[in-house]
């Protein structure tokens, strides 16, 4: 069975992961092209400013004419206005591009993650995934929009300034080129170290997100066991580990900035000292020295900006690497290349025929211990079957396999005469309705929570399903009726109300096969009665498999299947099993009557 977890790969020492940005930039080539045009025009205007200033000094001021000075000042101002206009255009386009790209990356990553099977989430914490979807995409956003603009602008300004410095004075340019390796080599060396630290920092941030998500999602359990102090210490330790890595990363980045800036300024100072002597010896004019000085400053600022941006590129490369891991993660359960279609469900037809044929299955985390072992069972369309057995017997595993969250190591599961391993998992799940023991509601309205059963259902159909599930009355008295926000995980409703929402969802879906996973085990007697009545209406016209510990449900089942250690050990009606199967008799005494006293 394929491993659905995130791949462990050697950490890249390059910025190659950023090449994965191109598929997201490609659809917006037009915007990128206009941004580059604006960038070139803005850089050209910027590079024209020192030339205009040189002419102003050498020709305007030396002429001693106010009119000539005015003309050059107007020209200088015009160039500055052009620079500002093109710079604003560049900023808007690249910012839009960055926002668009990061939105597409988030959507693509989530689209892949939401299709991963349970094996993936057994080994990958939800907080880790959320960290990559938020923190990492923010880092990528900084480089995919404004970051690209800054890098391109600095590159153009650097090389443009170098060319113009050569036009102004080859001697001074020669000195600058000799000094450049002393700036570049330390930057590259420290940049590699920063790359590793950036990846480590993001991993530590993901750890804190995972820990916080885990405890906040189970806040009642944490508080019930008074584990606030313990979890606070664990979170503090994770935060401190993240802080320590961030401090080291910041220290290296500070050294990188300080070293690059110092070396650039030192190089410019030496070159200007030489240029000042050339002016004194009349080998160049004062305006040309000013022009060279400005180009040298441009080059220095561009080089410093590139060195600073290099550290951002390193962080973004690490973030993109982590996002690519999520995007390339593949589920273990996938549709075959040519899936076999399930037969169409016709009104009144016998759909929901289920067969287990010699199924053997071990969970990936327990490969030596089979959850089901040579499990064979046929369930006729419209039949109601109850699975009974001790905890760990394999009852819930049958549901996991029917929903094709896992594939068995051997054997087949047949739904309506089609091996579900040969069918599209989505098509299989569309035929199955699930009412779980722990109902999951979403942070939206009551209407939308029911509509999850069939997203294209009308409001009237949603309300009809709620009536059939005995949920309509309590929904209508909520503050906003069907539009009432139910809170995260439905915290504003009682257990029985949440179960009725789940039943309404299943009624709206109207599947031929219904799976009930101890749907009433956690309810009080009154809620159980109401929910049980709703379940009976739901079960009336479809095949139903029940995992049950409640006598009322088991008594009305057409067959009761007793499971132990992954095998079927008995089958029959309640009265038959009480007399013939000691395990069932003991379970009935423990779970259906007066508990231990009855068993004794």
N, C-alpha and C positions, 0 to 999 in steps of 0.2 A: 504494500500500500504506500502510495506516495506521501512524502512528508509535506504538510501544508504550512509549516512554520516559516518564519523569515529566514532566508539563507544566510549562513555564516560565510562571509567572504573576506579576503584580506583587505585591509583598509588601503584605499588608493592614495598614492603620494602625488597625484597630479590633479589637474582640474578637468579631466576627461568627463566626469559625471555631468558637467555643465553642458556637454554636447546633447544631453537628453532634453535640453530646453528647446532645441530647434523645432521638433514637431509641434510645439505650442506656439512658437513664433511664426512658423511658416504660414498659417492661415491669415496672418496679419502682415504679410509682406509689404502691402501698400502703405500701411501706417509706418512700418519700419523704414521704408524708403523715404517717405516724406520727412521723418525724423532725422535721417542721415543728411538729407538735403539741407534742412534747417541747421543741423549741426555744422555742416561744411560752411554754410553762409555765415553763421555766427563766428566760427573760428577764423574765417577769412577776414571778417570785419575786425575781430580782435587783433589779428596779426597786422592789420593795416594801421592800427593806432600808433605804434612806435614810429612807423614811417612818417605818418602825418605830424607827429610831435617833432621828429628830426627836421623835417622841412620847415616847421614853424620856428625852430631855433636858428637853423642855419640860413634860411632865406627870408623869413618874415622879420625876425628881430634884428638880424644883421643889416637888413635893408634900411632900417630906421623909419619905415613908412607905416603910419597907423592903418591905412587902407589895406596894405599887404598883410599886416598882422591880423586885421579883421577877417580877411578872406581865409587865411589859414585856420583861424579859430572856428569859423563857420564850417569849414571842411572837416575839422577835427570833431566838432559837435555832430555833424551829419553821420560820420562814421560811427560815433558812439550810439546814436539813435538806432542805426541799422543793427548794430551789435545787440542792443537791448531787445529789439523786436524779434530778431531771429532766435535769440536765447530764450525768450518767452515761448515762442512757438515750439522750440525743441523740448523745453521742459514739459509742456502740456502733452505733447505726443508721446514722449517716453514714459511719463507717469501713467498715462492711459494704457500704454502697452504693458507696463509692469503689473497694473491692477488686473488687466484682462488675462495675462499669462498665469498669474498666481490663482485666479479664479478657476481657470481651466485645469490647472494642475490639481487643485483641491478636489474638483469634481471628478476628474479621472481617477485619482487615488481612492476616493470614497467609493466610486463605482466598482472598483476592483475589490476593495475590502469587504463591502457589503455582501459580496458573492462568495466569500470564503466560508468553508465548512467548519463544523465545531472543532475539528482537529487543530485548525489554525489558532483558534482562541483558547485551546487548552494550554498552549505554550507561549502565547503572545498576550500580554496584558492590554486591556482596553486603554488604559492611560498612556501606554507607549504609542499606540496608534493615534490617539488624540493629540499627543505632543507633536507627532510628525505632521499631522494635518494642520496644526496651528503655528507652533514655533518655527518649524522647519520651512514651511511655506512662506512665512514672513521674511526669513532670511533670503530665500530664493527671490522673493519679490524685490528686495533691495538691490539685487544684482541684475534681475531681468528687465528692469525699467530704468530707473535713474542711474543705477550702477553701470549699466552698459553705456548710457549716455556719458557719464563722467569718464569712464575708461576710454571711449572713443574720442571724446573731446580732448582729454589729456594727451592721448597718443598723437592726435593731429597737431595740437599745440606744441608738443615736444618736437616732433619732426619738422613742423613748419618753422618753429623758432630756430632749430638747428640750421635749416636751409637759409633763413634770413640772416642768421649770425654769420654764415659763410659768405653771403653776399656783402655784408657790412665789413667783415675783417676775417680773412682766412687765418691769420696768425692767432688771433684771440680764440677762434673756433678750435684751432689745433690744441690749444691749452685745455679747452673745455672737454674735448674728446679724450685727452690723456687722463683727465680727472674722473671721467664717467665710470670706468670699471671699479674705482674705489667706492662708488655709491651703489652700483648694481649688485656686486657680489655679496656684500653683507645682507642686502635686502632679500635676495633669493634664499640665502641660508636660513635666516630667521623666519622667512615665510613658510618654509617646509615644516619647521617646528610648530608654527602657529596653526598649520593645517591639522596636525594630529591633535593638538589641544582643543581646537574648535569642535572636532568630532567627539572627543571625550566629553566636552562641556555639554553638547547636545544630548548625549547619552545620559548624563547625570540629571539634566532637566527632565528628561523622559521618565527617569526613575521616580522623581518627586511627583510628577503628574500621575503616574500609575498608582503610587501609594495613596495619594489623596483621593483619586477616583474610587479606589477599592474601599477605603474606609467610609467615605461619604455616601456611597451607594448602600452601605450596610450600617448606617448611623444608629438605627435603633438597637441593633445587636451590640454595637460598640458601647452604647450607653447602658444597655441592660446588664452587660457584664462589667461595667465600670472600667472600660479599657481606654478611657480618654487619655490618661497620663502615659500609658504604654505606647499608644499610637502617636501621641505628641512627640515622645522621645524618638520613635522610629522616624517620624517625618523630620524632626530637627536634625537627626543624623544624616538623612538624605539631603536636606537643604545645605548642611555644612559641607558635605562632600561635593555638592554642586558648586558651592561658593569657593571652595579651595581650588577646584579646577579653573573656575572663572578668574580667580585672582592670578593664577599662574599664566593663564592666557592673556589677561590684561597686562601683566608685567612684561611678557614677551612683546606684545603689541606696542607698549610704551617704549621699550628699547628700540623696536623697529622704527617707530616714528622719530624718536630722538636722534638715533644714529643717521637715518636718511636725511633728516633736516639739517643736522650739523654738517654732514659731509657735503651736501648741496651748497649750503651757505659758504662753507670754507672754499669750495671750488670757485664759486662766483667771486669771492673776495680776492683770491689770487689772480684771477683773470682781470678783474677791474684794476688791480694794482698795476698790472702790465699795460692795460689800456690807458691809464692815466699818464704813464710815461710816454706812450705813443702820441697822446695829445700834446704833451709838452714839447715833443720833438717834431711837431707839425706833420706827423705821418697820418693822422686822422683828425677830423673836426670834432668839436664838442657835441654837435648834434648827432654825429655818427656814434660817439661813445654812449650818449644817452639812449640812442636807438639800440645799440648792442646790449646796453644794460637792461633795457626793458625786455628784449628778447631773451636775455639770460635769466631774468626773473621769471618770465613765462615758462622757460624750459625747466627752471628749478621748481616752480610751483607744480608744473605738470608732472615732473618726476616724483615729487613728494606725494602728489595726489595719486599717482599710479602705485606707489609703494603702499600708501594707505588703502587704496582700493584692492591691492593684491591680497591684503589680509581679509577684506570682505569677500573677495572671490574665493579664498580658501575656506571660509566659513560656509559660503553658499554652496561650494562644491561638496562639502561634508553633508550639508542638509539635503542637497539634491540626491546624493548617494543613498541616504536613508529613505527618501521618498521613492526612488527607483526600486529599492528593495520591496516596498509595499506594492508598487505597481506591477512588479514582475512576480510577486508571490502567486502561486497557482493552487487552486483548491484540489484536494485529492478526489473529490466527487465532481465529475464533469459529464456533460452529455456526450454520447458516442458521435463519431463523425456522421453517421447516418442513423439517427434515432428512429426506433420503431414506434409508430403512432399508436396511441391507445384508442380503442374503439369509441365512437361517439356515444354519448349518453342520451338515449332517447326517452321521452316521457313514458313511464310505465315499464321500461325495460329493466331487466335484472342486472344492474351494475353493482359494483362493489364486491366482486368475487375475489377472495384472497386465499393464497396458498403459500405456506412455508414448506419447502422441500429440502430436507436434510441440511438445514442451515447450521453452520458452525461459525461463530464470531468471537473474536477476542479484541478488547479495546487496545489501542496502540500503547497505552501506558501500562497494560497488564497482558503482554502477549502470551504468557504461560498459563493464564487462567481464563478459560472460555466462559463468556457470559451466556452464550447459547451453544448447545452441543447436540448435534443431530436432531435439530428441532424441526418437526414436521407437523403441519396442521392445515386443514382445509376449512374455510369459513364460507358458507353459502351466501348469496346475495340476500339482503334483508335480515340476516340472522344477527342476533345479539349474543355476543360471547364475552364472558367475564374471565379475566386472568387473576388468579389468586395464588399467593405463595409468600414465603418469608422475604424479608428485605434482602436484596442482592440475588434473588432467584433468577432474574433476567426479564422480568415483566416489562419494565420501561425500555429495555434494549429492543424489544420487538417494535416499539413505536419509533425508536431512533432509526431502525433499519427500514421500516415501512416508509418513513419520510425521506429515506435515502440520505441521511446525514452521514452514514457510514455504509460501506459495502462489506458483506460477509467474506470470510476467507474461503468458504466453500458453501455449496448449496445455492438455491434460488428462492427468490420471493416473487410470486406471480400476482399481478393485479389485473383482473379482467382479461386473463389469458395472455398477458404480456409480461415477460421478465423485466422487472423495473430497472435492472442493470443495462438493458438494451434501449430504454426509453429516456426521454429528456427529463431530468429531475424536476424541472419546473412543471412539466405536464403531469407528472406523478403527484406532486404536492397540490396542484390545483384540484385534484380529485379527492383530497383528504381534508377533513375539517378536524381541528384539534381544540379541545377544551382542557387546558392544563390545570394541574392542581394549584400552581402559583400563577395566577392570571397576570399577564403583563399588559398594562395600559400605557398609552403614550401621552406626552404632555400636550394635549390638544383637547378639543371639545368632545362631549359625549357622542355627538353625531358622527364626527370623524373617526372616533375610536371604533364605533360599530361598522362604519363604512370600510374599515380595513379588511373586512371579510370579502367585500367586492367593491373596489374603488370606483367603478362606474355606476353604482347603484343610485337611484333617485332618492330624494328626501322621503317620499312616501314609502318606498321599499325599506328604507332604514327604520322608519317608525313602525312599520308592520313587523319587522323582525324584532324590534324592542318589545312590542306587545306580545308576540309569541313567546318571548323569553321572560315575560313578567317583569320587564324593566321599564316599561313606559310610564307607569304611575310614579315611581320615585324620580325618574328623570324630569318629568314635567314640573315637579315641585322644587327642583334646583333653581338657584337664583335666575339663571338665563335659560332654563329648560335645556333643550338639546344643544344649545350653543355654550353651555357652561364649561369652563375650563376645568378639567378634572385633576390638575396637578401632576407633578412628575410621578410616574408609576401609579397614577390613580389614587394618590394619598387622601383625596377628599371624600372617597367612598369607603363604605364598609366592605368586609370580605365577601359577604353575600351579594352586595350590589356589583362588585367587580366581577364576580362569577357570572352574574346575569348579563353583564355587558359582553363577556366572553361568549356566552351561549348565543346572544343576539348576533354576534359577529359570525358564529358558525352557521346559524340559521340563514343569515343573509348570503353566505357563501353557497349554501345548499349543495354540499358535496355528497357523492354516493357512498363514501366511507367516512365514518366518524370515529375518532379516537378520544376516549374520555380517560384522563389520567388522574384518578382519585379526585374528581371534580368537586366532591362535596365533603371531603374528609376534614377540612379545617373550619367547617361552618357550625353554628349553633343549630339547635333543633328546628327553630322556626324558619331560619334562612335555608336550612337543608330541605325542608318540605317544599318551599317555594321553588328553589333551584331544581329539586328532583322532578317536580311537575313540569317545569320548562324542559328539562332534559328528556322526559318521556315523550313530549310532543316532538322534540327534535329527533329522537331515535325511531319514531314510528315508521318512517318510510325509507330507511337506509340501513346499510350494514353498520353495525356498531361493535367496537371492541372496547371493553372497559377494564381498567385497572382499578379494582375496588376493594375497600375494606368495610363497606357499609352493607348491612344485611338487606335493606330494602332494594338496593340495586341488584345484588347477586340473586335474590329470590326471583326476580322477574327476567333474568337472563335465560335465553334458550339453552345455553350450555355454559358450564363452569369448567375452566381448564386450570388444573392445579400444576404449578411449575415449581421445581426445586433444582438448584444447581444447573440451570440452563436446560433442563429436560422436562418434558411433559410426563408426569407420573400418574395422573388420573384425569378423567373427563366424565361429566354427567350432570344431573340436576342436583340441587342442594340436598334433598333427602337421601338420594343414592350415595352421595359422597360422604355424608355424615356417618352413614353406616359402613361404608366400604373402605374409606381412606383415613388412616389415623392422623396424617398431617393436616388434612382439611378439617377433620373434627377438632383437632387442637386449635387451629387458626380460628375456626368458627367460635369456639369457646372463648378464646382470648379477645377476638375482635368484634364479635357480633352479639355477645351476651353480656355476662358480668365480669369479664376479664379473668384474672388469675384464679379467683375463687371458683368460677365455673369450670375452668380447666382442671383444677384439683378435684 
